[in-house]
Amino acid sequence: MKRLTEQNFYDLLGIEFNASAFEIKRMYKELCQLYHEDSLASYSLFSHEEREEILTTLNEAYSTLIDEEKRSRYDQSLRGDGLPGEEMESREGGKTHRLTADSNTLRNNTILTIRTELRTMVSSNPEIQEILTHDALWGRDLKRIREKLGVSLEVIAEMTKVRLLFLRAIEDDEVEKVPSLIFLKGFLRAYAQSIGLDADIVANRYLARIKG
């Protein structure tokens, strides 16, 4: 997996190469909210330095792609770096679904309530506890736990604001689809917290297997 700064701007924003200005703005706004210090999804997931690195890179990506001339020059540079022309024309994307709530406070309280209930279910389920004794965790292990809890990926996407594309990549162990190791770490921790698991245990055991 490449470093964050080595990813192309389209992958960083999670958009297709032919994305409109509206889509660029929408995804940039959503990602900035995700990595803001007050974000529920990224709370305690990143150090200050990691968050600053992500936001700086996202700002650079946005300022480049939202400007037609800069975007044109950037696209030419990607072709010059050997990115296939057909990839420039089309790139698989995913859609996020939003929770419906009257206010941010209601939404946050609802999420906290769900997490509390799920933590209770996790602690009382022998099969889930057995999975969590493994020294290494695979995507299929996380999927098995999620399904035991009766939680859909769509709900996790709602709670964490992590795109379904990346959540599926985690469960399918297709980590090359995630922009960088920093993003993967954050997504894993958000995934774990959303279903009542220990974020450190999940992230460390999943990442240790990859690094190993």
C-alpha positions, 0 to 999 in steps of 0.5 A: 500500500502506498503512502498517503502522499503517493495516492492520486487525488481522485482516489483520495477524494473517492471519486471517479475521474469524470466526477463533476465539480458538484461531486468533488465539492460534496466528497471534499466536504464530507471528508473534511467533516470526517477528519475534523477534530470534532468528528464522532467517527474520527474521535481518538482515531488519529493523532493531531499530526496524522489528521493534519497530514490528511487534511492538508492532502485533501485540501491540495486535492480539492484545490487542484481538481476544482480548478479546470486548468489545474485539473487538466494539467494534473490529468495529463501528469497522471497519463504521463506517469503511466495511468491507463487511459481507460482508467482515466475515463471510468473509476468504480465509485460508491455511495454513502447513505445518511442517517435521518435525524432532526439535529446533529445532537440527536444523531450523535445520541442515537449513535452512542445508544446503538454502540452501547447496546452493541457492546453489551451484545459483543460481551455476551456472545461466546462466538464473537468472544472466541473470534476476538481471541485470535492473534490476527483478524481477517476481514471475514472475521469482522464480517462474521461478527457484524452479521452476528450483531445484525448490523449492515454495512450501510448502517456502519457507513451511516455511523462512521461516514466511511464509504461503503467501497472502503468498508467492503474492501476491509471485509474482503481483505482488498486493502489495496483499494484503500488510499493509504495505511493511515486511512486504513487504520482510521477506517478499521478503528471507526468500523470497530467502534461502530459495532461495539468492538475495541478499536485498538485490538481490531486495528492492531490485529488486522494491520499486524497481519498485513504488515507480517 
